[in-house]
Amino acid sequence: MVKFLYIVSLGIASFLLFIFSTEKEDITCNHKSTGIISMIEDPAGDYLGIITDDNNILQPFSMTEGIVLAVGQEVTVCYNIDSTLIIPSKSSLPVNIGAISYRTQ
């Protein structure tokens, strides 16, 4: 009887873990650039941004879980431009960062 209850409880626990487990999303990025992370001073406020090698300023509006930005780091960034947030008068591009890799200095 104890064995039966043990097996049933394991089955229920496995089923619940299967239902509530989170799946990793496949990251699809439309753009890829290299640059350096720096503090960007903007009339609206200061924020951490990425200045690319092409002198574009990427302003991260969202990032996938686990991404950390540190000032001064040289990075290769995979991102999508958020066209709903583009303001013509601003020099920065609003982006959703999908992946980032740090280059050795």
Backbone hydrogen bonds in HBPLUS format (Angstrom, degrees):
<---DONOR---> <-ACCEPTOR-->    atom                        ^
c    i                          cat <-CA-CA->   ^        H-A-AA   ^      H-
h    n   atom  resd res      DA  || num        DHA   H-A  angle D-A-AA Bond
n    s   type  num  typ     dist DA aas  dist angle  dist       angle   num
A0005-LEU N   A0001-MET O   3.08 MM   4  6.40 160.9  2.11 150.1 154.2     1
A0006-TYR N   A0002-VAL O   2.93 MM   4  6.12 154.9  1.99 147.8 155.2     2
A0007-ILE N   A0003-LYS O   2.97 MM   4  6.20 161.3  2.00 151.8 156.0     3
A0008-VAL N   A0004-PHE O   2.95 MM   4  6.16 159.3  2.00 150.0 156.0     4
A0009-SER N   A0005-LEU O   2.90 MM   4  6.04 160.7  1.93 147.2 152.5     5
A0010-LEU N   A0006-TYR O   3.00 MM   4  6.21 154.3  2.06 146.1 153.2     6
A0011-GLY N   A0007-ILE O   2.96 MM   4  6.15 153.1  2.04 144.1 151.7     7
A0012-ILE N   A0008-VAL O   2.93 MM   4  6.21 156.5  1.99 151.2 157.1     8
A0013-ALA N   A0009-SER O   2.94 MM   4  6.09 163.6  1.97 147.3 152.1     9
A0014-SER N   A0010-LEU O   2.91 MM   4  6.04 159.7  1.95 147.4 153.0    10
A0015-PHE N   A0011-GLY O   2.98 MM   4  6.13 156.4  2.04 143.6 150.2    11
A0016-LEU N   A0012-ILE O   2.94 MM   4  6.18 160.6  1.98 152.8 157.5    12
A0017-LEU N   A0013-ALA O   2.94 MM   4  6.14 160.0  1.98 149.8 155.4    13
A0018-PHE N   A0014-SER O   2.95 MM   4  6.11 151.9  2.03 144.6 152.5    14
A0019-ILE N   A0015-PHE O   3.02 MM   4  6.29 153.6  2.09 146.5 153.3    15
A0020-PHE N   A0016-LEU O   2.97 MM   4  6.13 168.8  1.99 155.6 158.0    16
A0021-SER N   A0017-LEU O   3.00 MM   4  5.63 115.6  2.43 139.1 148.6    17
A0031-HIS N   A0079-TYR O   3.03 MM  48  5.35 145.0  2.15 165.3 172.1    18
A0079-TYR N   A0031-HIS O   2.94 MM  48  5.35 159.7  1.98 140.1 146.9    19
A0033-SER N   A0077-VAL O   2.98 MM  44  5.46 157.5  2.04 152.6 159.6    20
A0077-VAL N   A0033-SER O   2.74 MM  44  5.46 159.9  1.78 165.5 171.3    21
A0053-ASP N   A0034-THR O   2.87 MM  19  6.02 144.6  1.99 160.4 152.6    22
A0035-GLY N   A0075-VAL O   2.94 MM  40  5.54 154.8  2.00 156.2 160.8    23
A0075-VAL N   A0035-GLY O   2.81 MM  40  5.54 161.2  1.85 149.6 156.2    24
A0036-ILE N   A0051-ILE O   2.99 MM  15  5.50 155.9  2.05 144.1 146.5    25
A0051-ILE N   A0036-ILE O   2.95 MM  15  5.50 163.1  1.98 162.3 157.3    26
A0037-ILE N   A0073-GLN O   2.99 MM  36  5.56 159.6  2.03 153.0 158.4    27
A0072-GLY N   A0037-ILE O   2.77 MM  35  5.39 169.8  1.78 148.2 147.2    28
A0038-SER N   A0049-GLY O   2.91 MM  11  5.65 162.5  1.94 155.1 160.8    29
A0049-GLY N   A0038-SER O   2.92 MM  11  5.65 175.8  1.92 172.3 172.2    30
A0040-ILE N   A0047-TYR O   2.77 MM   7  5.41 171.5  1.77 172.6 170.0    31
A0047-TYR N   A0040-ILE O   3.06 MM   7  5.41 153.9  2.13 146.0 154.3    32
A0042-ASP N   A0045-GLY O   3.06 MM   3  5.06 140.8  2.22 123.6 134.7    33
A0045-GLY N   A0042-ASP O   2.86 MM   3  5.06 147.7  1.97 108.6 119.0    34
A0050-ILE N   A0058-LEU O   3.05 MM   8  5.05 161.4  2.09 141.2 147.1    35
A0058-LEU N   A0050-ILE O   2.81 MM   8  5.05 170.0  1.82 150.9 154.4    36
A0052-THR N   A0056-ASN O   2.89 MM   4  5.29 162.5  1.92 156.8 160.5    37
A0055-ASN N   A0052-THR O   2.98 MM   3  5.15 154.8  2.04 115.4 116.4    38
A0093-LEU N   A0057-ILE O   2.75 MM  36  6.13 163.4  1.77 164.3 168.1    39
A0059-GLN N   A0093-LEU O   2.78 MM  34  5.69 171.6  1.78 148.1 151.0    40
A0095-VAL N   A0059-GLN O   2.97 MM  36  5.94 161.5  2.01 142.6 144.1    41
A0061-PHE N   A0095-VAL O   2.85 MM  34  5.80 173.6  1.85 164.2 165.1    42
A0097-ILE N   A0062-SER O   2.82 MM  35  6.27 149.7  1.91 162.1 156.5    43
A0064-THR N   A0097-ILE O   3.11 MM  33  6.55 138.7  2.29 159.3 171.4    44
A0073-GLN N   A0070-ALA O   3.29 MM   3  6.00 161.2  2.33 141.2 141.8    45
A0103-ARG N   A0074-GLU O   2.81 MM  29  5.45 170.5  1.82 143.9 147.2    46
A0076-THR N   A0101-SER O   2.82 MM  25  5.28 155.3  1.88 155.8 164.0    47
A0101-SER N   A0076-THR O   2.91 MM  25  5.28 157.0  1.96 151.1 158.5    48
A0078-CYS N   A0099-ALA O   2.86 MM  21  5.08 173.8  1.87 154.0 152.6    49
A0098-GLY N   A0078-CYS O   2.88 MM  20  5.62 155.1  1.94 148.0 155.6    50
A0099-ALA N   A0078-CYS O   3.31 MM  21  5.08 162.9  2.34 135.8 137.1    51
A0080-ASN N   A0096-ASN O   3.01 MM  16  5.25 151.7  2.10 138.7 147.6    52
A0096-ASN N   A0080-ASN O   2.81 MM  16  5.25 160.2  1.85 156.6 163.5    53
A0082-ASP N   A0094-PRO O   2.88 MM  12  5.60 166.8  1.90 142.2 146.5    54
A0085-LEU N   A0082-ASP O   3.11 MM   3  5.81 159.8  2.16 119.1 124.7    55
A0090-LYS N   A0087-ILE O   3.05 MM   3  5.63 154.9  2.11 119.9 127.3    56
